[in-house]
C-alpha cells in the first residue's frame, strides 16, 4: 500500500505508523467496572468498506495524516495533513 504524503509525495506504508480509527471514543468514568474498561481499551469496530484512520509519517517528515480508504478494495481515497505542516 502506498500513501501520498501531502509534503513528501507517494511513500510506502512502511514509512508510517498506523494509530487507529479517526473517531472520538467515549472514555469511561474513572470508577467504571472492569468489563467497561476492557471494552474501551481493546474492542474496536472492524468495518468492511470506507474508513478514516490516523497515520503518523514516522520515517518521513513527521506529519500526522487522516487517510480515507476502502478496506475491501484497498483503494486510498484521500490523504490529508492534520497537523498544520511537516516537522
C-alpha positions in Angstrom: 0.0 0.0 0.0 1.3 3.5 -0.8 0.1 6.7 0.8 0.7 10.1 -0.8 2.1 12.3 1.9 1.0 15.9 1.4 4.6 17.0 1.9 6.8 14.2 0.6 4.7 12.6 -2.2 4.0 8.9 -2.7 5.6 6.7 0.0 5.4 3.1 1.0 3.1 2.5 4.0 6.0 1.0 6.0 7.2 4.6 6.5 4.0 5.3 8.5 2.7 4.2 11.9 -1.0 3.3 12.0 -2.5 4.9 15.1 -6.2 3.8 14.8 -9.5 5.0 13.6 -10.1 8.7 13.3 -13.1 8.7 15.6 -13.6 10.1 19.1 -14.0 7.4 21.7 -16.2 7.9 24.8 -13.8 7.4 27.7 -15.5 5.6 30.7 -15.7 7.3 34.1 -12.7 6.5 36.4 -14.8 4.3 38.6 -16.3 2.2 35.8 -16.1 -1.5 36.3 -13.5 -3.9 34.6 -15.6 -5.0 31.6 -16.4 -1.4 30.6 -12.7 -0.5 30.7 -11.8 -3.7 28.9 -14.3 -2.9 26.1 -12.9 0.7 25.8 -9.3 -0.4 25.6 -9.5 -3.5 23.5 -12.6 -3.6 21.3 -12.9 -1.6 18.1 -15.2 -1.8 15.1 -13.6 -3.5 12.0 -15.9 -2.4 9.2 -15.7 -3.6 5.7 -15.7 -0.6 3.4 -14.7 3.0 3.7 -12.9 4.0 6.9 -10.9 7.1 8.1 -7.7 6.4 10.0 -4.9 8.4 11.6 -1.3 7.7 10.4 2.0 9.2 11.5 4.7 9.6 8.9 7.4 8.4 11.3 10.1 7.6 8.9 9.5 10.7 6.8 8.5 14.3 7.5 6.7 13.6 10.8 3.3 14.7 9.6 0.0 13.3 11.0 -2.4 12.4 8.2 -6.0 11.4 8.0 -6.3 8.5 5.5 -9.7 7.7 4.0 -9.5 4.2 2.5 -11.6 1.3 1.4 -10.7 -1.8 3.5 -12.3 -4.1 0.9 -10.6 -2.9 -2.3 -7.5 -1.3 -0.6 -8.1 1.9 -2.6 -6.8 5.0 -0.9 -9.4 7.7 -1.4 -7.6 10.7 0.3 -4.7 11.6 2.5 -5.0 14.9 4.3 -2.5 16.5 6.7 -4.0 17.3 10.1 -1.0 18.7 11.9 -0.6 22.1 10.2 2.7 21.2 8.5 5.6 18.8 8.4 8.2 18.9 11.1 
